[in-house]
Amino acid sequence: MKGPLFYSKILLFGEYGIIKDSKGLSIPYNFFKGALKMDDNTSEKAQQSNMALSRFAEYLDKLTKEQPELVSFNVKELKEDIAKGMYFDSSIPQGYGVGSSGALVAAIYDKYANDKITVLENLTRKKLLKLKTIFGNMESFFHGKSSGLDPLNSYLSLPILINSKDNIESTSIPTQNAKGKGAVFLLDSGSTGETAPMVQLFMEQMKSEGFRNMLKNQFIKHTDACVEDFVNGNVKSLFGNLKQLSNVVLDNFKPMIPAKFHELWKQGIDSNEYYLKLCGSGGGGYILGFTEDLAKAKKALKDYKLEVVYNF
């Protein structure tokens, strides 16, 4: 058995902000992927995945019993397959902000959910929100609390526009310009980040009125503007808003930025050669970069590995 492939995702805009109803934009990233497999693989990685799936199956069993009106799974078949050695074979790095648990959740829902909402039907806002709720409940097994967006993106393999908590839609983004000089890229921080402690830190900061005001009047304002600009292809305006957003993050989200990148972050803002922002919850993993001139950005970041995600 080899299940269908589910891809990683990149939240281009909206990290932390979507917790407080900012806009967000999430796109599939096909460079990394995963699939459920059953073969004779006895590697340590496959065995670890199999054990994790076993714990996840118990959790889904409980979820089915507690919220039958939301979702139910064929837990019997799932447990039988796990007993036969099923594992999730994935190239998606964990703790890098590209949705490793999201792809697994999507794969399990796709194969074992009863009466599942499929990608082929007319995906009304109501169905999208139901899927997001189901996925949020499933993924909270890994994160403590999940918005459900990562698995949704992985499951649909479409860009998702988040207008607010209760208003999400699949969207289209401007076609890439393969010959364009501008790019969105990933920068490898060289270390993994843990989602739960970062979100906890953010929630602590939210207790301060000054932080809440900054979030509303600066962070969310610039995030929303970036989403609008990106979806509508307003590149010039986008880079103006990105510079502001990058600055706000450097000033107010320092703990989420690995220390060795503080200087590099500031360098980009001062030189206008690139702007950096968090990819996911931060603390490690990937950092997202935007540049109007990829050649210049590569030169400025020559000591780092850049992976281009999108060309302007």
C-alpha positions in Angstrom: 0.0 0.0 0.0 1.1 3.5 -0.8 -1.3 6.4 -0.1 -1.6 9.7 -2.1 1.0 12.4 -1.5 0.3 15.3 0.8 2.5 18.4 0.5 4.0 20.8 3.0 2.7 24.4 3.3 4.1 27.9 3.8 2.1 30.5 5.7 3.3 33.5 3.8 1.5 36.0 6.0 -0.4 35.7 9.3 1.8 34.0 11.8 0.6 35.0 15.3 -1.7 37.6 13.8 -4.3 35.0 12.8 -4.7 34.0 16.4 -6.0 37.6 16.8 -8.0 37.7 13.6 -5.5 39.2 11.2 -5.7 38.2 7.5 -3.4 35.3 6.4 -2.3 33.6 3.3 -1.1 30.0 3.1 0.3 28.3 0.0 1.2 24.6 -0.7 4.9 24.0 -1.1 5.5 20.9 -3.2 9.2 20.6 -2.5 8.4 18.5 0.6 5.8 15.8 0.8 4.6 12.7 2.7 2.5 9.6 2.2 1.2 6.7 4.3 3.0 3.5 3.4 2.9 -0.1 4.3 5.9 -2.1 3.1 8.7 -4.0 4.8 10.6 -1.0 5.9 12.1 -1.6 9.3 14.2 1.5 9.6 14.2 3.3 12.9 12.4 6.3 11.3 9.6 4.0 10.0 9.3 2.3 13.4 9.2 5.6 15.3 6.5 6.9 12.9 4.5 3.6 13.4 4.6 4.1 17.2 3.5 7.7 16.9 0.6 6.6 14.6 -0.4 4.1 17.3 -0.7 6.9 19.9 -2.5 9.1 17.4 -5.0 6.3 16.6 -5.9 6.1 20.4 -6.5 9.9 20.3 -8.7 9.7 17.2 -10.7 6.9 18.8 -11.4 9.2 21.8 -12.2 12.1 19.4 -14.7 9.9 17.5 -16.4 9.0 20.8 -16.4 12.5 22.3 -17.5 14.4 19.2 -19.3 12.0 16.9 -21.3 14.9 15.3 -18.0 16.5 14.2 -16.1 13.5 12.8 -15.8 9.8 13.0 -13.0 7.5 11.8 -12.8 3.9 10.9 -10.5 3.3 13.9 -10.6 -0.5 13.6 -9.1 -0.4 10.1 -6.6 2.3 11.1 -5.4 0.2 14.1 -5.2 -3.0 11.9 -3.0 -1.1 9.4 -0.8 0.2 12.1 -0.4 -3.3 13.5 0.7 -4.4 10.0 3.5 -1.7 10.2 2.0 1.3 8.5 4.0 4.5 8.8 4.1 8.0 7.4 7.0 8.4 4.9 7.8 12.1 4.8 10.5 14.4 3.5 8.9 17.3 5.4 11.3 18.5 8.1 9.9 18.7 11.6 10.0 21.9 13.6 10.7 24.0 10.5 7.4 25.8 10.1 6.4 24.0 6.9 3.6 21.8 8.3 5.0 18.3 8.9 2.1 17.3 11.2 -0.4 19.0 8.8 0.4 16.6 6.0 0.1 13.6 8.3 -3.3 14.8 9.6 -4.5 15.3 6.0 -3.4 11.8 5.0 -5.1 10.1 7.9 -8.4 12.0 7.4 -8.3 11.2 3.6 -7.9 7.5 4.2 -9.9 6.8 7.4 -12.6 9.4 8.0 -16.1 8.3 7.5 -18.4 10.6 5.4 -15.4 12.7 4.5 -15.6 16.1 2.7 -13.7 15.5 -0.5 -11.7 17.9 -2.5 -13.9 17.3 -5.6 -17.1 18.6 -4.2 -18.3 22.2 -4.1 -16.3 23.6 -1.2 -18.6 26.1 0.4 -17.4 28.3 3.2 -19.4 26.2 5.6 -17.6 23.0 4.4 -14.2 24.7 4.6 -14.8 25.8 8.2 -16.0 22.3 9.1 -12.8 20.8 7.7 -10.7 23.4 9.5 -12.4 22.6 12.8 -11.9 18.8 12.2 -8.3 19.3 11.3 -7.7 21.7 14.3 -9.1 19.0 16.6 -6.9 16.3 15.0 -3.7 18.3 14.9 -4.0 19.5 18.5 -2.7 16.0 19.4 0.7 17.3 18.1 0.6 21.0 19.1 -1.7 21.4 22.1 -3.8 23.9 20.1 -4.1 24.1 16.4 -5.9 26.4 13.9 -6.3 23.4 11.5 -4.9 25.5 8.7 -1.8 23.5 7.9 -3.7 20.2 7.3 -6.4 22.1 5.4 -3.8 23.5 3.0 -2.2 20.1 2.7 -5.5 18.4 2.1 -6.7 20.8 -0.6 -3.4 21.6 -2.1 -4.7 25.1 -2.9 -3.7 28.6 -1.6 -6.0 29.6 1.3 -6.9 33.1 2.1 -7.8 33.7 5.7 -10.0 36.8 6.1 -10.7 36.1 9.8 -11.2 33.1 12.1 -14.6 32.3 10.6 -14.0 33.5 7.1 -11.7 31.4 4.9 -11.7 30.7 1.2 -9.5 28.9 -1.3 -8.0 31.6 -3.6 -5.7 32.0 -6.5 -2.5 33.9 -6.4 -0.8 35.7 -9.4 1.0 33.2 -11.7 4.7 33.1 -11.0 7.0 35.0 -13.3 9.8 32.5 -14.0 12.0 35.3 -15.5 11.2 37.8 -12.7 14.0 39.2 -10.6 12.0 39.2 -7.4 11.4 36.1 -5.2 10.1 34.7 -2.0 12.7 32.3 -0.5 13.3 30.1 2.6 16.4 30.6 4.7 17.5 27.6 6.8 18.3 28.7 10.4 20.0 25.4 11.0 18.0 24.6 14.1 14.5 23.3 14.8 11.8 25.4 16.5 9.1 24.1 18.9 5.6 25.6 18.2 4.1 25.2 21.7 6.6 27.2 23.7 6.7 30.0 21.1 2.9 30.3 21.2 2.9 30.2 25.0 5.5 33.1 25.0 3.2 35.0 22.6 0.2 34.5 24.9 2.3 35.8 27.8 3.2 38.9 25.9 -0.5 39.4 25.0 -1.1 40.2 28.7 0.7 43.5 28.2 -1.5 46.3 26.9 1.4 47.8 25.0 2.0 44.6 23.1 -1.7 44.2 22.3 -1.8 47.7 20.9 1.3 47.1 18.8 -0.2 43.9 17.5 -3.4 45.6 16.4 -2.1 49.0 15.2 1.1 47.8 13.5 1.6 44.1 13.1 -1.9 43.2 12.0 -2.2 46.4 9.9 0.9 45.6 7.9 0.1 41.9 7.7 -3.3 42.6 6.2 -1.8 45.1 3.7 0.8 42.5 2.6 -1.9 39.8 2.0 -4.0 42.3 -0.1 -0.9 43.3 -2.1 0.3 39.7 -2.7 -3.1 38.4 -3.8 -3.7 41.4 -6.1 -0.1 41.4 -7.5 0.7 44.9 -6.2 4.5 44.2 -6.0 5.6 47.8 -5.3 3.2 48.4 -2.5 3.9 44.9 -1.1 7.6 45.6 -0.6 6.8 48.9 1.2 4.5 47.0 3.6 7.0 44.1 4.0 9.7 46.5 5.1 7.4 47.9 7.8 6.3 44.3 8.9 9.9 43.1 9.0 10.8 46.1 11.3 7.8 45.5 13.6 8.8 41.8 14.0 12.4 42.6 14.7 11.3 45.2 17.4 8.6 43.1 19.1 9.2 39.4 18.3 12.9 39.1 19.1 12.6 35.9 21.2 11.0 34.2 18.1 14.0 35.1 15.9 17.1 32.9 16.4 19.8 35.3 18.0 22.3 34.8 15.2 19.8 36.3 12.7 19.1 39.6 14.5 21.9 41.3 12.7 21.1 39.8 9.3 17.4 40.8 9.8 18.4 44.4 10.4 20.9 44.4 7.5 18.1 43.5 5.1 15.9 46.4 6.3 18.7 48.9 6.2 20.0 47.9 2.7 16.6 47.1 1.2 18.2 44.1 -0.5 15.8 41.7 1.2 13.3 41.6 4.0 12.9 38.7 6.5 9.9 37.5 8.4 8.9 34.5 10.5 7.9 31.3 8.8 5.4 29.7 11.2 6.0 30.2 14.9 9.7 30.9 14.7 12.3 30.0 17.3 14.2 28.1 14.6 13.4 26.2 11.4 13.0 28.3 8.3 12.9 32.1 8.0 11.0 33.6 5.1 12.7 36.1 2.9 11.3 38.5 0.2 13.5 40.3 -2.3 13.0 42.5 -5.4 16.4 41.4 -6.7 17.3 37.7 -6.0 20.9 38.1 -7.3 21.5 40.9 -4.8 19.9 39.0 -1.9 22.0 35.9 -2.7 25.1 37.9 -2.7 24.2 39.5 0.7 23.3 36.1 2.1 26.1 34.1 0.5 26.8 32.2 3.7 23.3 30.8 3.8 21.3 28.3 1.8 18.4 29.9 0.0 15.5 27.9 -1.4 13.3 29.9 -3.8 9.5 29.3 -3.2 8.0 31.9 -5.6 9.2 34.2 -8.4 7.8 37.7 -9.0 
